[in-house]
Amino acid sequence: MAYRTQGDEKEKAIKDAQESLKILDEALKGKFFNGETIGLLDIVACGFSFWLPVVGEAAGINVFDPEMFPHLSSWTEEFTKVEVVKEVFPPCDKLLAVFKAYHDQILGHKDSST
């Protein structure tokens, strides 16, 4: 919601997302959610490690603050270092361009390159 809205609605969406992230941060005790190896929850939660920061940058928001979520931040670093994970993620710069264009389209912003 924070990606698609503005004003008070955006601020509420950011706080709601951070409350959800807080629950995951508190639940994370090991290197990965499964302990020392990647498990299903790590795969499901990969949005925090890769997608969420890119979407946040495209929308000009910061939902995932490493200081607020130290366990998730450490997990993100470890998860994105795994070779098979690096192989399947698209390049950040290309992904950012796509999300930025989509964000501008949703909010009705004109293309700044024209």
N, C-alpha and C positions, 0 to 999 in steps of 0.2 A: 504494500500500500504506500509506503514512503516513496517508492520509485514513481508512482503514478499520481501522486497528489501534491498539493501545495498548502502552505499556511498551517493553521492549527491541526488540520487533518494529518498533514505530513508529520508534524511534531508528535502527535499521538501515536501514529504508526511506528515511528522510530522508538519511542518508549516501550510500546508493546513488543516490538521485536527484541529489544534489549532485555526485557523481562524473560522472554523465552530463551535467549542466549544464556542468561544468568543460570537458569536451571541446568542447561547442558554443561556449562562451565563447572558448576558445583558437582556434577555427576562424573566428570572426567577425572580419574585418579591415576591412570597409567600413561604410558607413552601414547597408546591408542585407546579407543573405547573398549577394545577387546583385550587390553593388556599390552603385551609387547609386539603383537602382530596386528595387521589390518584385518578388520572384520566387517560384517555387514553394516553396522552403524557408522563406521568410518566412511564407507562408500556412500551411504545415504546422506551423511553430513558434509560431503565434500563441498557443498555450496559455501560453507563458511571459509574454507581455505582458499577458494579460487574465485567463485562467482560473486559472492557478496561484496568483496572489496572493489571489484571491477564495476558492478552495478552501482555501488555507492559513489564511486568516482564519477560515473556517467551522470548521476542524478544530483551530484553536489552534496551528498550526505555522508555521515560517518556513523553507521550503526555498529560496526565491529571495532571497538576501541580496545587495543591490546592491554591497556592498563585496567580496564573494567573486567576483562575476561582473560586472566593470565594463563589458565589451563588450556583454554581453546587456542590462545595465541601460540603456546608451545606446541600443541597438537598440530596446528596449521603448519608450523615450520617443519616438523617431522614428516607430516603427511605429504607435503609438496616436494620433499627430498626423495621420496621413493621413486625409483626409476620407472616403474610401470605407470605411476600416476603422472609423471612428467610427460610420458609418451602420449597420453590420451587428451591432455588439456590443450586447447587451441592457444595460439599466441595472444598474450594480453592486449597488445596494441590493436590488433584486428578486432578482438572481442569488444574492447572499449569503444571503438568507432561504431560498431553495430549497436551497442546498447545506448550510446549517446544519441545517435540518429533516431532510434526508436523512442527514447525518452522525450526528445524534442517533438516528435510527431504526436505522441500521446498528449503532451501539454499544449500543443498548437503553436510551438515556436517555429519561426521561419529558419530555414537553413542559412547559417551565417556565412557560408562560402559563396553565396550568390549575391 
